């Protein structure tokens, strides 16, 4: 996206009661500028527009960009911005360390530093068509990689070996990286929602939960499938059936204008009907974009309402201590008139 156009369109929202805003969270830096190395940069926004501040490491690539930028060693960034740092200057309180904020207050005597929360994140809730296309590409990479390595799943293969194979397949198909540490949870470890992948061998009879995603040009995908090996115990098969029905109930509710709590409630009602609600310990889902977990939070206690352009996960799960568990997750685009399930085809 064109950073200057984006900031000009939303300067009023970003600044509001401020004279300037310092953006330091890498995902927000990338959102506002498209800069591929946001961990090594700040963004300054004021009435004059946007300025990317980064290190000499990126001087040559930036010569080819029209993005307004300044090149300096990080130690000198505060001095570089001193003349612009006047009046009420906002900073991202959830990201900038206290010690760094204090040092900026000393470096900018004409500024009154004001903590802010969620100003850029509020813009990021709604994805543009360009952002959607990047998430779709990240999902396509995750899908084709999984389909390529799925035949490898067999009793005796370790969780770690399958995770490594899946991650390698994503890289070979164009992923910058995995979206997060791939979860492969089999046997009794399926009762751990964030089990990671271990050296445990896959069982002869049981369930295997695989939760994975790819990152492509900064944007993420996220999907979960639970697979059956042999003949899982009846309790596990029943839990898996309940989870699939809970997911379908949530998907049936998903459309623009619906409070997200109604989706979580629909999933909970299904699980309650199976007497499994006590084994569902997390929210139904979350937003996905430049972060794999971002707003909106799809939860029973949330006041968010689904809006066109949101990308969310829906991922009910049941986790039975000492036995195992199941989770199914879809990645969903909220359109103007309905939804598009981006993770179909597996």
N, C-alpha and C positions, 0 to 999 in steps of 0.2 A: 504494500500500500504506500501511497505518497505521504511521507511523514508530515511535510509542511501543510498539506491540505487537511490532514487529520487534525493537526493541532489548531489550525486556523478555525476549523469547524467547531472545535470543542474547547477553545481557550477559556471561554466564559465559565464552562463547567469545571475546568481544571483549576482556575484561579479563584473564582467566586469572590471571597472576601480577602484575597491575597494580592500582593503586588508581584510575587514570583513564586515558583514552585521548583524545588530541587527533587528530581526523581533518581533514586539510587537502586531500587529493586530491579534485578536484571530482566525479569519478564516484562516489567513495565517500560524499561529502557528499550527493549526490542520492539514492543508494541508501538511505541511512539515514533521510532526511527527506522525500524527494519534492520538495525545494525546487528551483524551476526556474532559479535563478541561482547554482549551487554554486561558480562561480569567484569569487564575492564573499562567501564564507561559510566558517566553520569549524563543526565539530561537536565538542562535548565530551560524553564518555560517562563516567559514574562510577556508584557504587552508587545514586545518587539518580535515575538515568535519563539522559535525553538533553537537550542544550541546543543549539539552533542559534544561532550568533552571526553577525550580518550587519550591514550598513551602514544608515544612515537612508534610503537609496534605496528600501528595500523595506518600510518601516514600515507603509505603508497596506495593501499586499496581505496582509501577515502579520496584520493585525487580523482578517481573516476566517478565520484558521486556528487550530486548537486546538494546533498544534505549539508546545511550549515554546521560547521564543526570547528573545534579548536584542539590543537595537539599540544600536549604538555606532559611532563612527568607527574604522576599522581600526587606527589608531595606538594606540588605547586598549583593544584586545581583550586583550592580556596583563594589563593592570591589572584589567580586568573579571573575569578568571578567577583572579586571584591567590588569593583566599580558598579556592577549590576546588582549587587546584593544590598538593596536599600528598601526600607519600609518593611512590610509584613512578608516574610519569606517562609513558605511552608516546606516541611520536610516529611518524609515517609516514616512516621514514628514506629511502625511495626518492623521496619527494616534497618534504619540507621542506628547504630549503637549509641548509647548515651555518651560515652567518652568522645565519639566523633562529633556528635551534636554540640557538645561543650566546646570543642576545639574550633568548630565553625562559628560559634557565637563570639569567640575571641577574635577570629580572623575577620569577621564582618561587623565592625562596630556600628555601622549605620543600619543594620538590619535587626528586626525583632523576629526571632525564630519561632515558628508556630507549628506544633505537631499536627499532622493530618492523617487521616485513615481512609483508604479505599477510593481515592479520587480516580486514579487510572483504572483500578479494578472495576469500577462502576461502568466505564466505557467497554471494558473487555467482556462483560456479560453477553453482549450482543455481537455475534460474529458477522463479518461481512461475507460476501460471496467468495472473495479471495481467501479469507480465512477458512471458510467451509471447505474449499477445494483442497487446502493443505491438510486439513483433518481427514478428509475423504482419502487422500493419498496415503496418509499415515495408516489409516485403517486398511486400505488395500494391501499395503506391505505386510501388515500383521496377519491379514487373512491368507494371502498366498503363501506366506512362510509357514503358517500353521498347517495348511492343507498339504504342503510338501513334506513336512516331517511327521505328521500324524501317524502314518503307517509304522513309525518306529516305536510307538507306544506298545509295550508288551510286558508281561510279568518278568521281573528280574532286572529290567532297565532301571537305573537309579534316577531319582528326581533331578539331580544335578545334571546328569548326562542329557536328559530330555530338555531341560532349560537351556543348556549350552547350545544344543542343536537348534532349538527354536530361535535363540538370539542370533546365532550365526546366520541362519536363513534370512532373518530380517535385514541384517547388514548387507548381505549379498543382493538383496532386492532394493537397496537404496536408502535404508534407514540411516539417519545420523547416529542413532544409538537406540537402545531399548528405552521405553518410556519410564520404566521403573524396574526394580529387581523382579524378575519373573517368578511368579508363585507356581510351584508344582507341589500339591499337597495330596498325599495318598494315604490309604489306610486310616489309622487312628489320627494321623496328622491332619486329616481333612477337617477335624474339629477346631483347628486353629485358623481363624480368618486370614491372618497375614503370616502364613507359615514359612514363606520363602521356599527354597528348594534345598533338600538335604541329600545325604548319601544313602537314604533309605531306598530299598528296591521296591518297584511297583508290585502290588499284590496279585496273586492268582485270581482272587475274587474280591471285588471292592470297587470303590469310586476313586477317581483321580480328578482333582480340581486344578485347572490351569488358568491362571490370570496373567495376562500379558498385554503388551502394547509396543508400538514403535513411535519414535520421534522423527519427524521429517520437517526440515527447515524451521525448527523451533516448535512445531505443533505436534500434539500427542494423539494417540489412540489408546483405547482401554477396553478390553473385552474379557469375559470369563466363560469357560465351558467346563462342565463336569461330565466326565466320561466313565462308562461302566466297563470293568474288566470281569470276565467270567460271569458269575452269578452273585451280585452283591447281596448282603444280608437284607432280609425283608424290611427291617427298620430303615436302612439306608435308601433302599429303592423307594420306599414311601416318602421319605424326606425329600428325595430328588424330585419326585412327582409333585409334591407340594410346592417346592421352589419354582418349578416351571409354571405351575398354575398361578402362583403369586406374581411372577413376572408378566404373564399374559394379562392379568387383571390390571396391573399398573400401566402397561402399554395401552390398554383399552381406554384408560382415563386420560392419557397424555394428549393434550392439544392446547393451542394458544388460549390464554385467559383462565386456565385452570390453576388453582393454588397447588403448589407442589405437595403440600401436606395430604391432599386427597389421593395422590398416587401412592404415597407411603401407607396411608390408611387402607387403601384397596389391597395392597400386598399383605398387610397385617391381618386383615379380615380372613383372607384365604388361609394363612398360617394358623390363625386361631381356630379355624374350622378343623384343622388337622391336629389340634392341641400341641402345636409346635412353636407358638409365639414366644415362649420363654427362651427359645434357642436361637432367636434372631436378635443379635445384640447391637446392630449398627443401623445407620440411616440407609434409606433406599438407594441413594446415589449422590452425584455431585457434578458440577460443571467440568468440562474438559476443554483445553485450549493450549495456551503457552505454558500452562501448568497442568499436570495430570489431575490434580485436585484443585479446583477453583470454584468461584461462585457460579451458579447458585448451589446451595446445599439442599438436596432433596430429602427432606426430613419431616417427620410428623410435627415437630415444633417450629418449623420454618414459616415465615410470613411471605415468602417469595411467591410470585405468580409466573407461570410459564409465558414467555414472550417470544415472538418470531425472532429467529436468529440465535437462540440459545442452543448449546450442545450439551447434553447431559447423559449420564449413565443411569441405568436402572438395574440394580443388582441385589435382589433378595437372596438371603442365604440362611441355612439351618446348620447348626454345629452341635453335634451330640457327643458329649464328653466320653472318652474311652471307646468310641465306636467309629466316628468319622463325620463327614459333613458334605454339603453340596451348595454350590452357588452358581447362578446363571446371570450373565450380565450382557446387556445390549447398549450400544452407543447410539444415541438418538438425536436427530436434528429436529428442532421445532420450526415448522414452516408457517406460512401465513394462514393456511387452512387445515393443517394437520401435521403429521410427523413423517419422518423418513428414518427408518432403522438402517444406520450406516454399517452395522456389523452383521448383516444377514449373509448367508451363504456358507455357513460352517455347521 
